[in-house]
Amino acid sequence: MSAPLADLVAEELGCRRGARLVFVGLSFRLPAGAALVLTGANGSGKTSLLRVVASLIPPETGRLAWGDAPIAADLTAHRSRLHYVGHLDAVKPALTPRETLSFWAALRGLRPSRSAAAVEEALGGFALEMVADWPCRWLSAGQRRRLALSRLLVAPAPLWLLDEPSLALDDDNRTRLETAIAMHRASGGRVLLATHTPLALDSPDRLALDGFAPGSAAGDFC
């Protein structure tokens, strides 16, 4: 199975944060073109699961694989195939949005001949052209969030991990996010996201984490 077409596979995952076992026995499969929306109460483990899949924290139990290859066998390769947007926007105040995206493109190995055009496309994808050369310390909360999301567009990656991606977005920019997700899925990308704000996604699967708390019955996956 080629890397771009491989499924992301989670088998019997468990996660511990400090002394607390957050969830156990969690399994799912995320094929090319799919979206999986994580649901559950605060503290049910949505952010923890995203961080486990991003390889930022190791699973307590179970395994993650990309196709037939265990992710733990090559974490560098796994991290190169994903974009993770968490609660924090990770924006340096002294840089401009254009400089931020140029740095990100270089970090992701984008060829210089392609980088400038990719930066402009990413700025346009979230309507940041008018503030592209402002210091990021001047940006509003919504503009900083849009800049964080525009990193998804500047360099391709088959797996997007999104934690409350619509935070601080108005209706127009929530629509831009929905469009970006739809285009990513249409090109074979996968999206795993947690959100309390409903997004207009085409036929997403849903995974309820409340049911995977230790001692609970199996959770719902549909």
CORZIRA-V382419 format. One line per field, one symbol per residue. phi: phi as a letter, one per 30 degrees, with the letter a starting at -180 (. if undefined). A space follows every 10 residues. Layout:
phi = ???
This chain:
phi = .dedcdddbc bhdbbccidc ddbbicbabb deicbbcdbk deidjddddd ddddidbddd bibcbcicce dddadddddd cbcbccdddh cdeddceddd ddddddddid dedcdddddd dddddbhced cdcddddddd eddddddedd ddcdbdadbc cbchddeicd dddddddddd ddddddcjdb bbbcaccecd cdhddbbdde dcdejcdedc bb
